[in-house]
Every structure is written in C-alpha cells, then in structure tokens.
Amino acid sequence: MAIPAPLVWPETLEDTRAQMQARLGRLVEPATLDVYAEIALRINQLKREKNAIILGHNYMEPALYHSVPDYVGDSLGLARIAAQTTTDIVVFCGVGFMAETAKILNPSRKVLLPSAKAGCSLAAGITADDVRALKARHPGAPVVTYVNTYADVKALSDYCCTSGNAGAVVKHLLAEGHQRVIFAPDEYLARNTAAELGLGFVLSTPGCEEIERALPGPVLIGWTARCEVHEKFTVEDIARVRRDFPDVTVLAHPECSPEVITAADFSGSTSQMIDFVRRQERPRYLLLTECAMGDNIAAENPGRELLRLCSLRCPHMAEITLLDTLTSLELERYECILAPDLIEAARLPIERMISLG
C-alpha cells in the first residue's frame, strides 16, 4: 500500500495562528486559539528535532487534529502508515489498543501514547481468558477479533478486522468452509455484520449451544461487549432529527445498534463516513459517532452543513489533548512496551487481515 504524502503545517507562529483560525475559528475562542497555536508550533518543531511522526485518529479534538498530525485516519490505517515510515519515534494520538497495534507492526520503533489514561471500554470488554472460554464453548470455530482489542486478545485470534472490512473477513472464512465463526468483542458490530451477510447470529452465553445448533446455515457467534458511545444513539434520535430536518442524510457507525443502522441512510467506518461526506453532495449531514469527528469534518469541509446535534464524546479519546501531545514528545513518556513473543503472536491475525486487502 502506497502511503499518502504527510500533512504539512506552518513553521512560524503567525502562519500557525492564521491556519488554525481559518479551520477552527467557528469552534475555538480567539484567546484559546493563541495558546493552541503556540503549543502546535512547538510540537511541530520537536517532531523535526526528534525525528518523530504524529498519527492523529479521527476522534481527536479539533485543535489537535487540525494542527500537528502528519497523518490522520482510522486506527489500522494509521498503524499501517507507521509501518512504512522510518522515523525514530511514533506518537499515536488515539487510545491504548491503537498504540499497541502500531507497536505490533513496528516492533523496533519507540511508540508513545500521550496519556496513560487513554483506554477503551470496548477493548476492556473482553480478555484473553474470555477468548479461551469462547474457543472451548465453540470448538473448531475460527476467532475474528475487532482491531479494538488489546494485544493479548489479538494473539489468540485467527484474524483481526476493522469496522470497514468485517464483512470481507467473515466472508473469507465462510468461503473456506467454516459454518461457525466467533466474532468479538462488539455485539452490535457482530449483529450488523451477520445481518449484512444474511447469517444466523447467537450471543455466546451459557446455554447458547442449543440455540446455535438449531440455527440453519452459517452462524456468527458474538460477544456481549458494546461501545459506550455508540450504544447510546437511538432510533428516536434519528426520528427527532428527521422531523426538524427532513432532507438530512444520517450516517451511522456500525458499532451502533442494528435498529439505528436500519434507520440510518448509510453505515460505515470512520474513514468511510468521512469519504461519504467529501464525495456525496447532500443538503446536510448527521453523523452518529464520536462527536469530535463531526467537528473535524466540518472544519475541513466548510461548504458542507453538518448538524451539531451530537453531545457524545468518548471519555478515553478526550484524554488526548494538544498539551498532552507536547509533553509526551518532550519527555518521550508513556511508551508502549510489549513482549517480543506477544508481538509475534498478535502480528499474525493482523497480517492475515491485511493480506485480504
């Protein structure tokens, strides 16, 4: 995969302030913008001095997203980009499992996470022991784990997937002849993937084996964890917005409930939603995902009308700030360290996924 050219940021305070004003003037007060500009300029100077690269996830706060990352995108896309660059330091502005994935694909590089508190409730929703129990309850079923998992869970998996390629990974396993596929940890992503592919679905809970045996054809076996942000969106939210804005196009992340996905106009990963807004000319848009991303898209696309009706921020993503990023780079702190054998085991399901394209 050829990586895109890195983003280029101004090299003077005056130009940094002007660019941030142009992008963030509707979101940030002038006095605050002055402070942000000074921090951003120092970060960009330090990147050059320390031969570092900064990766910014789509859910980062606008002040960070629009001032310092060399690349922006979803977690796996950024990790793959990091694997093809040559800097000494990788600063991952995201959450813990993202830094781990970058480290797995870049074992010889120093990978930094700007905040030690940036976890993920979904990744914490399944453990290595849970995966072992799933395998024991459903012997012979291959294990697909969402990239939103920690390294010890990936290490016990056959394939990883993202929200954008979950269907392709499951279809590949079905084509190999598997009738049962374990898909964890996100319950809603599993249900939505099963619905997309026309598969039976069962949650892996005590006693589910009898239900599973009764289902004809291939079956996707899910787990009980959900994203604490996406599970809060409701069909009533969509209906309320449509009453006020009948011409709105609603985009929903596949970690939302199946009912929300059915009521929306489009469902896709963060990168797929961004591409939709860029390429599809619609009167207005509503994004049902972490709301910082809506602000970032609005700042990048001033000609697009994005409804500001989202108040759901991921508390873990919110731990990563512009100032945290500066401190992390200055002190080279919160390094992601994984054991070599864990890296090797966790790398295999990621590489299998990547090989599918």
Protein Blocks (a to p, Z undefined) as FASTA:
>chain_A
ZZdddddddfbfklmmmmmmmmmmmmpcfklmmmmmmmmmmmmmmmmmnopaddddfkbc
fklmmmmbmbgcdfklmmmmmmmmcbfbdcddddfklmmmmmmmmmmbccddfbfklgcf
klmmpcfklmmmmmmmmghiacdddfkbcfklmmmpmbdcdfklmmmmmmmmmmnopabd
cddfblklmmmmmmmnopacddddehklmmmmmpgcjdddddfbdcfklmmpcfklmmmm
mmmmmmbccdddfkbcfklmmmpmbdcdfklmmmmmmmmccfbdcddddfklmmmmmmmm
mmbccddfbfbdcfklmmpcfklmmmmmmnopaiacddfklmmmmmmmmmmmmmnZZ
